[in-house]
Amino acid sequence: MDSSIHVLDSIQRTRLAAVGSATVLVYDHFITIDQEINLVWKKDWSFLKCVFIFHRYLGFLCVMIELFATLSPHVSDDVSAFWFHWEMWGYTVVVLTSELVLLLWIFVVYNRKVHILAFLGVLWTAELISVVVILAKSFARLQITANLIPGLGNFCSLINEPPFFYWYWLPVLLYNSAILVLFVHKGTEILRVSHVSLLHDVYRRSFVNFLAIFVAYLLCCVLWLTANFSLGQIPVGFALSFSITNSTRLLINIRHAYYMREEVDLDRPIAAIYANETPREEWLFELREMRLLGR
C-alpha cells in the first residue's frame, strides 16, 4: 500500500510539473509573439530564421505531446512506448541543436577565436556521442508500461531501467557548465568596459535564461543519479522549456540588435558589412553585428 501511495504521489507531481513546464513555454510565447512577428516572420528567410522556427515550434510540439501523454488517463502501452521514444530522441535533438546556437553565440562574442570554437566543438561532439550511446544502449533494455498499478488508471511508466540510463543528463550538464562559465566571463568583461547600452541589455536578459537552463539541467542530473527515479521526470519538462525559451530569446536578441542597429548610439560608425548581404549569409551578419558591438 505504501508503495502504491508513493507511486501515485510521484505521478501527481509529474503531472503538475508537466502543466507547469507547458505554462512556462506558452507564457513565453505569448509575451514574445510581437517580437517574433516583427523580427522573424516579417523578415526575409535566412538560416537564423529557420533555426528560430525549428526551436520554437518543434519544441512546442514536444512539450504538448508530453502534456497529453502525462495527463491522459487512457494511454496504452503502445502510446507510452511511442511517447517515451519521441520524448528522449525529440528532446535530445532540440537540446543539442539549441546548444549549437549557444556555441555560435559564444564563438562570436569571443571575437571568433579558433581555440574557443575548437574547445566547445570537442565538448559538443563528446556530448553528442555520449548521449546517443546512452540512449541507444538503454532503449534495447527498457521496458515501458501504461498500467504500472492495475485499477488505479494508466500512466506512462518505465520499469527495469539500465543503470547507465541515469547518466543521460551528465554530458548535457557538463557542456552547459562550460557555456555558462564562458558567457559569464565575457559578459562581465563587456559590461565593465563597453558603453553600448543595447549590448548591455542583451547580456542582462540572456544571463537569466542561461542560469535558468543550467539549474534545470542540474536538477535533472541530480534527481536521475541520486533520487528516486519516479521523481526524475519532474524537471525534464522544465529543462526542455528553458532550453527552448533560452535559444529563441537569444535569437530574438540577436535579431533585435541586427535590425535596430541604427538606433544604437556609438562613438564610432559601425563597419559597413551589410552592403552585399544575401539571404543565405544574413545569419552571419546578424552574429557579426554582436561581435562588432562587443569590441
N, C-alpha and C positions, 0 to 999 in steps of 0.2 A: 504493500500500500504506500509506504513512504517513497519507494522508487517511482511509483506512478504519479504521486503528487509532485515530486521533483521534476519529472519529465513534463508534466502539464504546466508547471510554473515556467520552465525553460521555453516551452512552446509559446506561452503567452508573452513572455518578454521578447522573444524573437519576432513575433507579430507586431508588437508595439514598436520595436526598432525598425522594422521594415516600413511601417507607416511613417515613422519619424524621418528616415532617410529619404523616402519619396517626397515628403513635405519639404525638406531642405532643397531638393532638386527643383520641384515645382515653384517654390517661392523664389529661388534664384532666377529661374527662367522668367518669372513674372516681372521681377524688378529690373531685369536687363533686356527685356524684349524690345524696348525702344532703341537701345544701343545696338542690338542685333539687327534690327531693321535698317537703321541709318548707316551703320558701319560695315554690315555684311551683305544683307540682301539687296540694298540699293547700289552696291558697288560692283565693278566688273569681276568676273570669275578669275580666281587666282589659286595658287597652291594653298595659301593660308586660309582662304575662304572655304575650300574643300575640307581642310583639316578641322576647321571650326564646326562645320555642319556635321561631319562624321562624329566628332566627340559629343556634340550637343544631342544629336538625335539617336545615334546608336546607343549611347549611354542611357538616354531617357528610356529607350525600348527595353534595355536590360533591367533597369530598375522597376519598370511597370510589370514585366514578366515575373520578376521576383515577388512583387507585391501580390500578384494574382496567385502564384504558386504557394505563397506563405499563408494567405488569408482564406483561400478556398477550402471548404470542408469536404469537397468531393473529388480531390485529386486521386489519381490511381498510381499504381507502381510505374506504369509506362510514362505518365506525365511527370512523376517525380524524377525518373531517370533522365528524361529529356531536359527537365529544368535544371538539374544539377550539372549535367554536362554543358548546357548552354551557359549557366552561371559561371562556372570555372573558366571555360575557354573564352566566353564573351568578355568577362571581367578582365581576363588576362590581356586580351587584345586591346581593350580600352586603356587599361593601366599602362601597358608597355608603350603604346603609341603616344599617350599623353606625356610619358617620360621622355620620348624623343623631342617633343615640343620644348620641354624644360631643358633638355640637352642643348638644343639650338639657342635657346634664350641665354643660358649661361655662357655658351661659346661666344655669342655676340657681345654681351656686356663685359666680357673679359678681353675685348678687342681682338677677337678671333685668334687667340693664342693656341697654337697647334697642340701643345702639351696638355692643355685643358681638354681639348676635343679628344685627344688620344686617351687620356685618363678616364673620362666619362664614357667614351666609346667602349673601352675594355670592360668597365663596370657594367654597362648596359648589356653587352654581349654575354658576360658571365651570368647576369641576372636572367636573361632570356633562356640560356641553356639550362640553368638550374631549375627554373620554373617549369619549363616544358618537360624535362626529365622527371621531375617530381609528379607532375600531373599524369604523364603517360604511364609511369610505373604504378601510380595509385589507382587509375581507372581500371587496370587489369585485375585489381583485387577488391575494389569497393563493392559493397552490397547496399542497395538503396531500396527502401520500402516506404509505403504511404500509410501503413497500418501497424505502427510500432506497438500500440496498446489497443487490442481489439475492443470494440464497443465504445471507445472514447473519441471517435472522429478521426479523420485522416489528416496526416501532416507529413510532408516530405522529410525523411529522416535517413541518416547514414548509420549503417551497422558494420562492424568489423573493419574499421579504418586501419590501413597500414601505418606503423609509427612514423615513417618518413613523410607521410602526407601532412603532418602537423608543422613541418618546416617550410611550408609553401611561402609564408609571408616574410621569412627571414631575408632572402635575397632582395625582395622589394624594399624592405626597411633599410637595408644597408645602402642601396643605391640612393634612396631618398635622403638618407642622412648626409651623404656626400653632397647632394644637390643643395640641401638646406644650409650646410656649412659654407659652401661656395657663395650662395646667394647672400647670406648674412654678411660675410666678409666684404663682398663687393658693394652691397647696399650701404653698409656703414661707411665705407670709403667714399662713395659718391655723395651720400647725404652730407658728409663732412666738408667736402671741397667744392661741390657743384652748386651753382646758383640757378639752375634750371628748375623752376617750380613744377613744371609738368612731369619731369623725371622724378622729382621727389614724390609726387602724388602716385605715380606708377609703382614705385618701390614700397611705399607705405601700404597701399591697398593690396599689393601682391604678397607682402610678408605674412599677413593674417591668413591668406589662403595656403601658403606654403606650410605654415605652422599647423594649421588645422589638418591637412592631409598627413603630415608627419605623425601627429598624435593618433590619428585614426589607424595608420599602419602599425604604429607601436602597440596599440591596444589589440589589434588583430594578432600580432606576433605573440604578445604576452598571453592572451587568452588561449590561443591554439596550442602553445607549448606548455603552459603551466596550469591552466584552469580546466574545469570540466568541459569537455568538447561540446556539450549540449548548449553552452553559452557562446560558443565560438562564432556563431552566425550573427550575433548581435552587432558587432562593429563592422562587419563586412559591407553591409549596405551603405553605411556612412562613409567607409573608405572609398567606395565607388563614387558616391555622390560628391564627396570632396575632391576626388580626382578629376571628375568632370567639370565641376564648378571652377576649380583652380586653373585647369587648362583653358577653358573657354574665357574666363575672366582675364587671364594673361593675354590671350589672343585679342580680346576686345581692347585691352590697354594698349597693345602694340598698334592695333588699327587706329585707335584714337590718336596716339602720338604721331602716326604717319599722316593721317588725313587732316589733323588740326595743327600741323607744324607751323603754318603761317601765323598762328596766334601766339606762338611761343616767343617770349621776349629774350633774345640772345644778345650778348655783347658783340658777336661777330656773325656774319652771314653763314647759313648752313651750306655746305658744299652742294653744288648742283649735280646730283647724281640721278636725277629723275628725267633728264631730257629725252633719253632714248628707251624708256621703260616699255616693256611688253607685258601682256597678261601673264606669261609664263614666268617672268622674272620679278613680278611685282612683290611676291612674298620676300624675296631677298632684300629689296629696297626697304620694305617695312621693318625688317630686322636691322638693316644697316642704319636706319634712322635712329634707333635706340643706341647703337654703338657711337654714332656721331654726337648725340646729345650727352653721352656719358663721358666724353673726353674731357 
